Amino acid sequence: MEIRLECLTCSSETLILEFTGRSDRKHARLLHKFPSMDSVTVCTRLRFDPNCFGISTIFSYSIQSYINEFQLRVNLIQGKRVQLALLVHGIHGSYQEAFDHDDSWHSVCISWNQNGGRWALFTDGLVVSRGDGLGSNSIGPDGLFIIGQEQDTFGGSFKKDESFSGSITELHIWDRVLNSSEIYTMEKECSPVSSGLVFKWSGAAMEIESSLTKLWRDIPCQVQICQTTVT
């Protein structure tokens, strides 16, 4: 009797946005009308430019009455691990070490709930840090969600020294808090959870600034389907 394990690696193409160097122009705006949100989860896959250091913005969400409504920022220090921080209602959370600054693709998920301002940060499918105290009011509606830039005015006034440099893809948004099991499953299956999904990554669902590089490549995540046969 012979037991054989055969595995097939599956992947599919997706849009990858490349932010080459810091710029006060490069960005993508989500074409989505956001309601008021009591809770939210944002997940994405990204790769940081290994030659870029300092503070930069992965995404920013602003409303007319409050520019710094919801943001994910990064601090890149030479020789240290990537540090991520969430901002809600202008309250800046502390930077949390996430993963090595190694020019590799990593997944990042951030969740937030207005009940106590609880938040959680996940990288590569596993929780990195949790906390509370980041606001207790819902995230405001009808805002602008910008990838790659901080908004110093509603939808504009970008600054080069706060911009994102690297590559980003597969950004999805849910109107609820995803639990640890769901995020781990997404990492293994390379596919977003459908329940509560309000924005799914698609070039047609974004307004992409013309100087951004758009690539179609395999999703930087691989799932293996294995089958055991006995002969």
ROSE-4610 file (N, C-alpha, C; in Angstrom, 1 decimal, always signed):
// ROSE-4610
residu = [M/M/M/E/E/E/I/I/I/R/R/R/L/L/L/E/E/E/C/C/C/L/L/L/T/T/T/C/C/C/S/S/S/S/S/S/E/E/E/T/T/T/L/L/L/I/I/I/L/L/L/E/E/E/F/F/F/T/T/T/G/G/G/R/R/R/S/S/S/D/D/D/R/R/R/K/K/K/H/H/H/A/A/A/R/R/R/L/L/L/L/L/L/H/H/H/K/K/K/F/F/F/P/P/P/S/S/S/M/M/M/D/D/D/S/S/S/V/V/V/T/T/T/V/V/V/C/C/C/T/T/T/R/R/R/L/L/L/R/R/R/F/F/F/D/D/D/P/P/P/N/N/N/C/C/C/F/F/F/G/G/G/I/I/I/S/S/S/T/T/T/I/I/I/F/F/F/S/S/S/Y/Y/Y/S/S/S/I/I/I/Q/Q/Q/S/S/S/Y/Y/Y/I/I/I/N/N/N/E/E/E/F/F/F/Q/Q/Q/L/L/L/R/R/R/V/V/V/N/N/N/L/L/L/I/I/I/Q/Q/Q/G/G/G/K/K/K/R/R/R/V/V/V/Q/Q/Q/L/L/L/A/A/A/L/L/L/L/L/L/V/V/V/H/H/H/G/G/G/I/I/I/H/H/H/G/G/G/S/S/S/Y/Y/Y/Q/Q/Q/E/E/E/A/A/A/F/F/F/D/D/D/H/H/H/D/D/D/D/D/D/S/S/S/W/W/W/H/H/H/S/S/S/V/V/V/C/C/C/I/I/I/S/S/S/W/W/W/N/N/N/Q/Q/Q/N/N/N/G/G/G/G/G/G/R/R/R/W/W/W/A/A/A/L/L/L/F/F/F/T/T/T/D/D/D/G/G/G/L/L/L/V/V/V/V/V/V/S/S/S/R/R/R/G/G/G/D/D/D/G/G/G/L/L/L/G/G/G/S/S/S/N/N/N/S/S/S/I/I/I/G/G/G/P/P/P/D/D/D/G/G/G/L/L/L/F/F/F/I/I/I/I/I/I/G/G/G/Q/Q/Q/E/E/E/Q/Q/Q/D/D/D/T/T/T/F/F/F/G/G/G/G/G/G/S/S/S/F/F/F/K/K/K/K/K/K/D/D/D/E/E/E/S/S/S/F/F/F/S/S/S/G/G/G/S/S/S/I/I/I/T/T/T/E/E/E/L/L/L/H/H/H/I/I/I/W/W/W/D/D/D/R/R/R/V/V/V/L/L/L/N/N/N/S/S/S/S/S/S/E/E/E/I/I/I/Y/Y/Y/T/T/T/M/M/M/E/E/E/K/K/K/E/E/E/C/C/C/S/S/S/P/P/P/V/V/V/S/S/S/S/S/S/G/G/G/L/L/L/V/V/V/F/F/F/K/K/K/W/W/W/S/S/S/G/G/G/A/A/A/A/A/A/M/M/M/E/E/E/I/I/I/E/E/E/S/S/S/S/S/S/L/L/L/T/T/T/K/K/K/L/L/L/W/W/W/R/R/R/D/D/D/I/I/I/P/P/P/C/C/C/Q/Q/Q/V/V/V/Q/Q/Q/I/I/I/C/C/C/Q/Q/Q/T/T/T/T/T/T/V/V/V/T/T/T]
num = [1/1/1/2/2/2/3/3/3/4/4/4/5/5/5/6/6/6/7/7/7/8/8/8/9/9/9/10/10/10/11/11/11/12/12/12/13/13/13/14/14/14/15/15/15/16/16/16/17/17/17/18/18/18/19/19/19/20/20/20/21/21/21/22/22/22/23/23/23/24/24/24/25/25/25/26/26/26/27/27/27/28/28/28/29/29/29/30/30/30/31/31/31/32/32/32/33/33/33/34/34/34/35/35/35/36/36/36/37/37/37/38/38/38/39/39/39/40/40/40/41/41/41/42/42/42/43/43/43/44/44/44/45/45/45/46/46/46/47/47/47/48/48/48/49/49/49/50/50/50/51/51/51/52/52/52/53/53/53/54/54/54/55/55/55/56/56/56/57/57/57/58/58/58/59/59/59/60/60/60/61/61/61/62/62/62/63/63/63/64/64/64/65/65/65/66/66/66/67/67/67/68/68/68/69/69/69/70/70/70/71/71/71/72/72/72/73/73/73/74/74/74/75/75/75/76/76/76/77/77/77/78/78/78/79/79/79/80/80/80/81/81/81/82/82/82/83/83/83/84/84/84/85/85/85/86/86/86/87/87/87/88/88/88/89/89/89/90/90/90/91/91/91/92/92/92/93/93/93/94/94/94/95/95/95/96/96/96/97/97/97/98/98/98/99/99/99/100/100/100/101/101/101/102/102/102/103/103/103/104/104/104/105/105/105/106/106/106/107/107/107/108/108/108/109/109/109/110/110/110/111/111/111/112/112/112/113/113/113/114/114/114/115/115/115/116/116/116/117/117/117/118/118/118/119/119/119/120/120/120/121/121/121/122/122/122/123/123/123/124/124/124/125/125/125/126/126/126/127/127/127/128/128/128/129/129/129/130/130/130/131/131/131/132/132/132/133/133/133/134/134/134/135/135/135/136/136/136/137/137/137/138/138/138/139/139/139/140/140/140/141/141/141/142/142/142/143/143/143/144/144/144/145/145/145/146/146/146/147/147/147/148/148/148/149/149/149/150/150/150/151/151/151/152/152/152/153/153/153/154/154/154/155/155/155/156/156/156/157/157/157/158/158/158/159/159/159/160/160/160/161/161/161/162/162/162/163/163/163/164/164/164/165/165/165/166/166/166/167/167/167/168/168/168/169/169/169/170/170/170/171/171/171/172/172/172/173/173/173/174/174/174/175/175/175/176/176/176/177/177/177/178/178/178/179/179/179/180/180/180/181/181/181/182/182/182/183/183/183/184/184/184/185/185/185/186/186/186/187/187/187/188/188/188/189/189/189/190/190/190/191/191/191/192/192/192/193/193/193/194/194/194/195/195/195/196/196/196/197/197/197/198/198/198/199/199/199/200/200/200/201/201/201/202/202/202/203/203/203/204/204/204/205/205/205/206/206/206/207/207/207/208/208/208/209/209/209/210/210/210/211/211/211/212/212/212/213/213/213/214/214/214/215/215/215/216/216/216/217/217/217/218/218/218/219/219/219/220/220/220/221/221/221/222/222/222/223/223/223/224/224/224/225/225/225/226/226/226/227/227/227/228/228/228/229/229/229/230/230/230/231/231/231]
x = [+0.8/+0.0/+0.9/+0.5/+1.3/+0.3/+0.7/-0.1/+0.7/-0.1/+0.5/-0.3/+0.5/-0.2/+0.2/-0.8/-0.6/-1.2/-0.4/-0.9/-0.8/-1.9/-2.0/-2.0/-1.1/-1.0/-1.9/-2.9/-3.8/-3.6/-3.7/-3.6/-4.5/-4.8/-5.5/-5.0/-5.2/-4.7/-5.5/-4.9/-5.6/-4.9/-5.5/-4.9/-4.0/-2.8/-1.8/-1.5/-1.6/-1.2/+0.2/+1.1/+2.4/+2.6/+3.0/+3.3/+4.8/+5.4/+6.8/+7.4/+8.0/+8.6/+7.5/+7.8/+6.9/+6.4/+5.1/+4.5/+3.3/+3.1/+1.9/+0.7/+0.9/-0.2/-0.7/+0.1/-0.3/-1.3/-2.5/-3.5/-4.6/-5.4/-6.7/-7.8/-8.9/-10.1/-11.2/-11.7/-12.8/-14.1/-14.7/-16.0/-17.1/-17.2/-18.2/-18.8/-20.1/-20.8/-20.9/-20.2/-20.1/-21.2/-21.9/-22.8/-22.1/-22.8/-22.3/-21.9/-20.8/-20.3/-20.0/-20.7/-20.5/-19.3/-19.0/-17.8/-17.3/-16.0/-15.5/-14.2/-14.0/-12.7/-12.2/-10.9/-10.2/-9.1/-9.0/-7.9/-7.3/-6.0/-5.3/-4.0/-3.4/-2.1/-1.1/+0.0/+0.9/+2.4/+3.2/+4.6/+5.2/+6.1/+6.7/+8.0/+8.2/+9.5/+10.6/+11.6/+12.6/+13.5/+13.5/+14.3/+13.6/+12.3/+11.5/+11.4/+11.7/+11.6/+10.8/+10.4/+9.6/+8.1/+7.3/+5.8/+5.2/+4.3/+3.5/+2.1/+1.2/-0.2/-0.6/-1.2/-1.7/-3.0/-3.9/-5.2/-5.7/-6.6/-7.2/-8.7/-9.6/-11.0/-11.3/-11.9/-12.3/-13.7/-14.3/-15.7/-15.6/-16.7/-16.6/-16.4/-16.9/-16.8/-15.6/-14.9/-13.7/-12.7/-11.6/-10.7/-10.0/-9.5/-8.8/-9.8/-10.8/-11.8/-11.3/-10.6/-10.2/-8.9/-7.8/-6.6/-5.8/-5.0/-3.9/-2.6/-1.7/-0.4/+0.7/+1.9/+3.0/+4.2/+5.1/+6.4/+7.5/+8.3/+9.4/+10.7/+11.4/+12.6/+13.7/+14.8/+15.8/+16.3/+16.4/+16.9/+15.9/+14.6/+13.6/+12.4/+11.5/+10.3/+9.3/+8.4/+7.4/+6.5/+6.1/+5.2/+3.9/+2.8/+1.5/+0.7/-0.1/-1.0/-2.3/-3.3/-4.7/-5.1/-5.7/-6.3/-7.8/-8.5/-10.0/-10.4/-11.3/-11.7/-10.6/-9.5/-8.3/-7.5/-7.9/-7.2/-6.2/-4.9/-3.8/-3.4/-3.7/-3.2/-1.7/-1.2/+0.3/+0.7/+2.0/+2.5/+2.8/+2.4/+2.6/+3.5/+4.5/+5.4/+4.6/+4.8/+4.0/+4.8/+5.8/+6.6/+7.9/+8.8/+10.1/+9.9/+10.7/+10.7/+11.6/+11.1/+11.9/+11.6/+10.8/+10.4/+9.6/+8.9/+8.0/+6.6/+5.7/+4.3/+3.8/+2.9/+2.3/+0.8/+0.0/-1.4/-1.6/-2.5/-2.8/-4.3/-4.8/-6.2/-6.3/-7.2/-7.4/-8.9/-9.3/-10.8/-11.0/-12.2/-12.6/-14.0/-14.4/-15.8/-16.0/-17.1/-17.3/-17.6/-17.9/-18.1/-16.8/-16.5/-15.2/-14.0/-14.3/-13.2/-12.2/-12.8/-11.9/-11.4/-10.1/-9.5/-8.6/-8.3/-7.3/-6.6/-5.3/-4.4/-3.9/-4.1/-3.7/-2.7/-1.7/-0.8/-0.5/-0.6/-0.4/-1.3/-2.5/-3.5/-3.6/-2.6/-2.5/-2.6/-3.2/-3.3/-2.0/-1.7/-0.5/-0.7/-1.8/-2.1/-3.6/-4.0/-5.4/-5.4/-6.5/-6.6/-7.9/-8.1/-9.4/-9.1/-10.2/-10.0/-9.9/-10.0/-9.9/-11.3/-11.9/-13.2/-14.4/-15.5/-16.7/-17.9/-17.7/-18.8/-18.6/-19.7/-19.6/-18.7/-18.2/-17.4/-18.4/-18.2/-19.2/-19.4/-20.6/-21.0/-20.5/-20.7/-20.4/-19.0/-18.1/-16.7/-15.9/-14.7/-13.8/-12.7/-12.6/-11.6/-10.5/-9.3/-8.1/-7.1/-6.5/-5.4/-4.1/-3.2/-1.8/-1.5/-2.5/-2.3/-3.1/-2.5/-3.3/-4.0/-5.2/-6.0/-5.9/-5.3/-5.2/-6.4/-7.1/-8.4/-9.3/-10.6/-11.5/-11.2/-10.5/-10.2/-9.0/-8.2/-7.0/-5.9/-5.1/-4.0/-3.0/-2.7/-1.7/-0.3/+0.5/+1.9/+2.8/+3.8/+4.8/+5.3/+5.7/+6.4/+5.4/+4.1/+3.2/+2.6/+3.1/+2.6/+3.1/+2.4/+2.7/+3.7/+4.7/+5.6/+5.7/+5.3/+5.3/+4.2/+3.7/+2.6/+1.5/+0.3/-0.9/-1.9/-2.7/-3.7/-4.7/-5.8/-6.8/-7.2/-7.6/-8.1/-9.6/-10.1/-11.5/-12.0/-13.3/-13.9/-15.2/-15.3/-16.5/-17.1/-18.5/-19.2/-19.4/-18.4/-18.5/-17.1/-16.9/-15.6/-15.5/-14.4/-14.1/-13.4/-13.7/-13.0/-11.7/-11.0/-9.7/-9.7/-10.8/-10.9/-11.2/-12.0/-12.3/-11.1/-10.3/-9.1/-8.1/-7.9/-7.0/-7.4/-8.7/-9.3/-9.0/-9.2/-9.0/-7.6/-6.6/-5.2/-4.9/-5.5/-5.2/-5.9/-7.1/-7.9/-7.7/-7.1/-6.8/-8.1/-9.1/-10.4/-11.1/-11.8/-12.4/-13.7/-14.0/-15.2/-16.4/-17.5/-18.6/-19.5/-19.7/-20.6/-20.2/-21.0/-20.6/-19.7/-19.3/-18.4/-19.1/-18.6/-19.2/-18.4/-17.1/-16.3/-15.3/-15.3/-14.5/-13.5/-12.2/-11.2/-11.5/-11.5/-11.8/-11.3/-10.6/-10.2/-11.4/-12.5/-13.7/-14.4/-14.0/-14.6/-13.8/-12.7/-11.8/-11.6/-11.3/-10.7/-9.2/-8.5/-7.0/-6.3/-5.5/-4.7/-3.8/-3.7/-3.0/-1.6/-0.8/+0.6/+0.9/-0.2/+0.0/+0.2/+1.1/+1.4/+0.4/-0.3/-1.3/-0.8/-0.7/-0.3/-1.3/-1.4/-2.2/-1.2/-1.2/-0.3/-1.1/-0.5/-1.1/-1.2/-2.3/-2.5/-1.3/-0.6/+0.5/+0.1/-0.5/-1.0/-1.3/-0.9/-1.1/-1.8/-2.8/-3.5/-3.2/-3.0/-2.7/-3.9/-4.3/-5.4/-4.7/-4.8/-4.1/-5.1/-4.7/-5.5/-4.6/-5.1/-4.4/-5.0/-4.1/-4.6/-3.9/-4.6/-4.0/-4.1/-2.9/-2.9/-2.3]
y = [-1.2/+0.0/+1.3/+2.2/+3.4/+4.6/+5.5/+6.7/+7.9/+8.6/+9.8/+11.0/+12.1/+13.4/+14.3/+14.8/+15.7/+17.0/+18.1/+19.4/+20.3/+21.1/+22.0/+23.4/+24.3/+25.7/+26.5/+27.2/+28.0/+29.5/+30.2/+31.7/+32.3/+33.6/+34.3/+35.7/+36.3/+37.7/+38.7/+39.8/+40.9/+42.2/+43.3/+44.6/+45.0/+45.4/+45.8/+47.3/+48.2/+49.6/+49.8/+50.3/+50.6/+52.1/+52.4/+53.8/+53.9/+54.4/+54.4/+55.7/+55.7/+56.9/+57.7/+58.6/+59.5/+60.6/+60.9/+61.9/+62.6/+63.8/+64.5/+64.3/+63.4/+63.2/+61.8/+60.8/+59.4/+59.0/+58.5/+58.1/+57.4/+56.7/+56.1/+56.4/+56.8/+57.1/+56.1/+55.5/+54.5/+55.2/+54.6/+55.1/+54.4/+54.7/+54.0/+55.0/+55.0/+55.9/+55.2/+55.8/+55.2/+55.6/+54.7/+55.1/+55.4/+55.8/+55.9/+54.4/+54.3/+52.9/+52.8/+51.9/+51.7/+50.8/+50.0/+49.1/+48.9/+48.6/+48.4/+47.5/+46.8/+46.1/+46.4/+46.8/+47.0/+46.0/+45.3/+44.4/+44.7/+44.5/+44.7/+43.9/+43.8/+43.2/+44.3/+44.4/+45.5/+45.1/+45.9/+45.8/+47.2/+47.4/+48.7/+48.9/+50.0/+50.4/+50.2/+49.4/+49.1/+50.4/+51.3/+52.5/+53.7/+53.5/+54.6/+54.5/+55.6/+55.7/+56.9/+56.8/+57.9/+57.5/+58.6/+58.4/+58.4/+57.5/+57.6/+57.0/+57.2/+56.9/+55.8/+54.7/+53.7/+54.0/+54.5/+55.0/+56.1/+57.0/+58.0/+58.1/+58.2/+58.5/+59.8/+60.7/+62.0/+62.3/+63.1/+63.6/+65.1/+65.7/+67.2/+67.9/+67.3/+67.9/+67.5/+66.4/+66.0/+65.3/+65.9/+65.4/+64.1/+64.1/+62.9/+61.9/+61.4/+60.6/+59.1/+58.6/+57.2/+57.0/+56.6/+56.5/+55.3/+54.7/+53.8/+54.3/+54.5/+55.1/+54.1/+54.4/+53.5/+54.4/+53.8/+54.5/+53.5/+53.9/+53.0/+53.6/+52.8/+53.2/+52.2/+52.7/+51.8/+50.9/+49.6/+48.6/+48.1/+48.6/+48.2/+47.6/+46.9/+46.4/+47.5/+47.2/+48.1/+48.3/+49.6/+50.0/+50.6/+50.1/+50.6/+51.2/+52.2/+52.9/+53.3/+53.2/+53.6/+54.9/+55.8/+57.0/+57.0/+57.4/+57.4/+58.7/+59.5/+60.8/+61.7/+61.6/+62.4/+61.9/+60.8/+60.2/+59.3/+59.5/+58.8/+57.6/+56.4/+55.2/+55.1/+54.3/+54.1/+53.2/+53.4/+52.5/+51.1/+50.1/+48.7/+48.0/+47.3/+46.6/+45.5/+45.4/+44.5/+43.3/+43.7/+42.7/+43.3/+42.5/+43.0/+43.9/+44.9/+45.8/+45.2/+44.2/+43.3/+43.2/+44.2/+44.2/+43.0/+42.4/+41.3/+41.7/+40.9/+41.1/+40.7/+41.5/+41.1/+41.5/+40.7/+41.1/+41.9/+42.9/+43.7/+43.9/+43.6/+43.9/+44.7/+45.7/+46.6/+46.6/+46.4/+46.4/+47.4/+48.0/+49.0/+48.9/+49.1/+49.1/+50.3/+51.0/+52.2/+51.9/+50.7/+50.3/+50.3/+51.4/+51.5/+51.8/+52.1/+52.4/+51.2/+50.0/+48.8/+48.6/+48.2/+48.0/+46.8/+46.2/+45.1/+45.2/+44.8/+44.8/+43.4/+42.9/+41.6/+41.7/+40.9/+40.8/+39.4/+39.1/+37.7/+36.7/+37.2/+36.3/+36.1/+36.8/+36.6/+37.9/+38.0/+39.2/+39.7/+41.0/+41.6/+42.3/+43.1/+43.9/+44.2/+44.5/+44.9/+46.1/+46.9/+48.0/+48.6/+49.7/+50.4/+51.9/+52.7/+54.1/+55.0/+54.4/+55.2/+55.6/+56.5/+57.1/+56.2/+56.9/+56.1/+56.5/+57.3/+57.7/+57.0/+56.8/+56.1/+56.9/+56.2/+56.9/+57.5/+58.8/+59.5/+59.1/+59.4/+59.0/+59.9/+59.5/+60.3/+60.8/+60.1/+60.5/+60.1/+60.5/+60.1/+59.2/+58.0/+57.0/+57.1/+57.5/+57.7/+56.7/+56.0/+55.1/+55.8/+55.8/+56.3/+57.7/+58.4/+59.8/+60.2/+61.1/+61.7/+62.9/+63.2/+64.3/+65.4/+66.5/+67.7/+68.6/+68.4/+69.0/+67.9/+68.1/+67.0/+66.6/+65.5/+64.9/+65.5/+66.3/+66.9/+67.4/+68.4/+68.9/+67.8/+66.9/+65.8/+66.4/+65.7/+66.1/+64.9/+65.2/+64.2/+63.4/+64.1/+63.5/+62.6/+62.6/+61.7/+60.6/+60.5/+59.6/+58.2/+57.3/+55.9/+55.6/+54.7/+54.3/+52.8/+52.1/+50.6/+50.1/+49.0/+48.4/+47.9/+48.0/+47.6/+47.0/+46.0/+45.3/+44.7/+44.2/+43.4/+44.1/+45.4/+46.1/+45.9/+45.4/+45.1/+45.8/+46.1/+46.8/+46.1/+45.9/+45.3/+46.2/+46.2/+47.1/+46.4/+45.5/+44.8/+44.4/+44.0/+43.5/+42.0/+41.7/+40.3/+39.7/+38.5/+37.9/+37.2/+36.7/+36.1/+34.9/+34.1/+32.9/+33.3/+34.3/+34.7/+35.3/+36.1/+36.7/+35.6/+34.6/+33.5/+32.7/+32.4/+31.7/+32.4/+33.8/+34.5/+34.4/+34.4/+34.4/+33.0/+32.0/+30.6/+30.4/+31.0/+30.7/+31.8/+32.9/+34.0/+34.5/+34.6/+35.1/+35.9/+37.0/+37.8/+37.1/+37.2/+36.8/+37.6/+37.0/+37.7/+38.4/+37.9/+38.5/+39.9/+40.9/+42.3/+43.0/+42.4/+43.0/+44.1/+45.4/+46.5/+47.1/+46.8/+47.2/+46.1/+45.7/+44.6/+45.2/+44.9/+45.4/+45.2/+46.3/+46.3/+47.6/+47.5/+48.8/+49.6/+49.0/+49.7/+50.4/+50.1/+50.7/+51.8/+52.2/+53.2/+54.3/+55.5/+56.5/+56.5/+56.1/+55.9/+57.1/+57.8/+59.0/+58.5/+59.2/+58.8/+58.4/+59.0/+58.7/+57.4/+56.8/+55.5/+54.4/+53.5/+52.3/+51.2/+50.7/+49.6/+48.3/+47.3/+46.0/+44.9/+43.9/+42.8/+41.6/+41.1/+40.0/+39.0/+37.9/+36.9/+37.6/+37.2/+37.7/+37.2/+38.1/+37.7/+36.9/+35.8/+34.9/+33.6/+32.5/+31.2/+30.2/+29.6/+28.5/+27.2/+26.2/+24.9/+23.9/+23.2/+22.2/+20.9/+20.1/+18.8/+17.6/+16.6/+15.4/+14.1/+13.3/+12.0/+10.9/+10.1/+9.0/+7.7/+6.6/+5.3/+4.4/+3.8/+2.8/+1.5]
z = [+0.0/+0.0/+0.0/-0.9/-1.0/-0.7/+0.2/+0.5/-0.1/-1.0/-1.7/-1.3/-1.0/-0.7/-1.9/-2.6/-3.7/-3.4/-3.6/-3.3/-4.6/-4.7/-5.8/-5.3/-5.7/-5.3/-6.2/-5.6/-6.4/-6.2/-7.2/-7.1/-8.2/-8.0/-9.1/-9.2/-10.3/-10.5/-9.8/-9.4/-8.8/-9.2/-9.0/-9.2/-8.1/-8.4/-7.4/-7.7/-6.8/-6.9/-6.4/-7.2/-6.8/-6.6/-5.4/-5.1/-5.1/-6.2/-6.4/-5.8/-4.6/-4.0/-3.4/-2.5/-1.9/-2.9/-2.8/-3.7/-3.0/-3.4/-2.9/-3.9/-4.9/-5.9/-5.9/-5.8/-5.9/-4.8/-5.3/-4.3/-5.1/-4.4/-5.0/-4.0/-4.6/-3.8/-4.0/-2.9/-3.0/-3.5/-4.5/-4.9/-4.2/-2.9/-2.1/-1.1/-1.0/+0.0/+1.3/+2.3/+3.6/+4.5/+5.2/+6.2/+7.5/+8.5/+9.9/+10.3/+10.9/+11.3/+12.8/+13.5/+14.9/+15.1/+14.0/+14.0/+12.6/+12.5/+11.1/+11.2/+10.1/+9.9/+8.5/+8.4/+7.2/+7.1/+6.0/+5.7/+4.4/+4.3/+3.0/+3.0/+1.8/+1.7/+1.2/+1.8/+1.4/+1.5/+0.8/+0.9/+0.9/+1.9/+2.1/+1.3/+0.7/+0.1/+1.1/+0.8/+1.8/+2.0/+1.1/+1.2/+1.7/+2.2/+2.7/+4.2/+4.9/+6.3/+6.8/+8.1/+8.6/+8.7/+9.0/+9.1/+7.7/+7.5/+6.2/+6.5/+5.6/+5.7/+4.8/+5.3/+4.5/+3.9/+4.8/+4.3/+5.3/+4.8/+5.6/+5.2/+6.2/+6.0/+6.7/+5.9/+6.5/+6.2/+7.1/+6.9/+6.9/+6.4/+6.3/+7.7/+8.8/+10.1/+10.8/+10.3/+11.1/+10.1/+9.8/+8.8/+9.2/+10.5/+10.9/+11.6/+10.8/+11.4/+11.6/+10.6/+10.7/+9.8/+10.4/+9.6/+10.1/+9.2/+9.6/+9.1/+10.1/+9.8/+10.2/+9.6/+9.8/+10.1/+11.0/+11.3/+10.9/+9.9/+9.4/+9.9/+10.8/+11.3/+10.9/+10.3/+9.8/+10.9/+10.6/+11.5/+12.5/+12.4/+13.3/+12.6/+13.3/+12.7/+12.4/+11.4/+11.0/+12.2/+12.4/+13.5/+12.9/+13.4/+12.9/+14.0/+13.6/+14.6/+14.0/+14.7/+14.3/+14.9/+14.1/+14.6/+14.4/+15.4/+15.3/+16.0/+15.3/+15.8/+16.2/+15.5/+15.9/+17.1/+17.7/+18.8/+18.2/+18.5/+17.9/+18.8/+18.4/+19.2/+19.2/+20.1/+20.1/+19.0/+18.5/+17.5/+18.0/+17.2/+17.6/+16.6/+17.1/+16.2/+15.5/+14.2/+13.4/+12.8/+11.9/+11.2/+10.8/+10.2/+9.8/+8.5/+8.5/+7.3/+6.2/+5.6/+4.8/+3.3/+2.8/+1.4/+1.0/+1.9/+1.6/+1.8/+1.2/+1.3/+2.7/+3.3/+4.5/+4.5/+5.2/+5.4/+6.7/+6.6/+7.8/+7.9/+9.1/+9.4/+10.7/+10.6/+11.8/+12.0/+13.3/+13.6/+14.7/+14.7/+15.7/+16.0/+17.3/+17.8/+18.7/+18.5/+19.3/+20.8/+21.1/+22.5/+23.2/+23.9/+24.6/+23.7/+22.4/+21.5/+21.3/+21.4/+21.3/+19.9/+19.8/+18.5/+18.6/+17.4/+17.4/+16.1/+16.1/+15.0/+14.7/+13.4/+13.0/+11.9/+11.9/+10.7/+10.4/+9.1/+8.6/+9.3/+9.6/+10.1/+11.6/+12.3/+13.8/+14.5/+15.7/+16.4/+16.9/+16.7/+17.2/+18.5/+18.5/+19.7/+19.7/+21.0/+21.2/+22.2/+22.2/+23.1/+23.1/+23.8/+23.8/+24.0/+24.1/+24.4/+23.1/+21.9/+20.7/+20.3/+21.0/+20.7/+21.1/+21.3/+21.7/+20.9/+19.8/+18.9/+17.6/+16.9/+15.6/+14.6/+13.6/+12.5/+11.6/+11.3/+10.6/+9.1/+8.6/+7.2/+6.1/+4.9/+3.7/+3.6/+4.1/+4.1/+2.8/+2.7/+1.6/+2.1/+1.5/+1.9/+0.9/+1.3/+0.4/+0.7/-0.3/-0.1/-0.4/+0.5/+0.2/+0.6/+1.2/+1.6/+2.8/+3.6/+4.7/+4.1/+4.6/+4.1/+5.1/+4.8/+5.7/+5.5/+4.3/+4.1/+3.6/+3.5/+3.1/+1.6/+1.5/+0.1/-0.5/+0.2/-0.4/+0.5/+0.0/+0.8/+1.2/+0.2/+0.5/+0.7/+1.5/+1.8/+1.4/+0.7/+0.3/+1.4/+2.5/+3.6/+4.5/+4.2/+4.9/+4.0/+2.8/+1.8/+1.9/+1.3/+1.3/+0.2/+0.4/-0.6/-0.6/-1.6/-1.6/-2.5/-2.2/-3.1/-2.1/-2.7/-1.9/-2.8/-2.2/-3.0/-2.0/-2.5/-1.8/-0.5/-0.6/+0.5/+0.5/+1.6/+1.8/+3.1/+3.2/+4.3/+4.8/+6.1/+6.6/+7.6/+7.7/+8.7/+10.0/+10.4/+11.7/+12.1/+13.3/+13.8/+13.4/+12.6/+12.3/+13.5/+13.8/+15.0/+14.5/+15.5/+15.2/+14.3/+14.5/+13.6/+12.2/+12.0/+10.6/+9.9/+10.6/+10.0/+9.7/+10.6/+10.3/+9.1/+9.0/+7.9/+6.6/+6.6/+5.4/+4.9/+5.9/+5.6/+4.9/+5.4/+4.9/+3.5/+3.4/+2.1/+1.1/+1.4/+0.5/-0.1/+0.7/+0.2/+1.3/+1.0/+2.0/+2.5/+3.8/+4.4/+3.8/+3.4/+2.8/+3.7/+4.9/+5.9/+6.3/+6.0/+6.4/+5.5/+4.4/+3.4/+2.7/+2.9/+2.2/+1.1/+1.1/+0.0/-0.4/-1.6/-2.1/-3.1/-3.0/-3.9/-5.3/-6.1/-7.5/-8.1/-9.3/-9.9/-10.3/-10.6/-11.1/-9.9/-8.7/-7.5/-6.9/-7.7/-7.2/-8.3/-7.9/-8.7/-8.5/-9.5/-9.3/-10.0/-9.2/-9.8/-10.9/-11.9/-13.2/-13.1/-12.1/-12.0/-11.2/-10.6/-9.9/-10.9/-10.6/-11.5/-11.1/-12.1/-11.9/-12.6/-11.8/-12.3/-12.0/-12.9/-12.7/-12.4/-11.2/-10.8/-9.9/-9.7/-8.8/-7.4/-6.7/-5.3/-4.5/-3.8/-2.9/-1.7/-2.0/-1.0/-1.8/-1.2/-1.9/-1.0/-1.6/-0.9/-1.5/-0.7/-1.2/-0.9/-2.0/-1.9/-2.0/-0.9/-0.9/-0.9/-1.5/-1.6/-1.3/-0.5/-0.2/-1.0/-1.6/-2.4/-1.8/-1.8/-1.3/-2.5/-2.8/-3.9/-3.4]
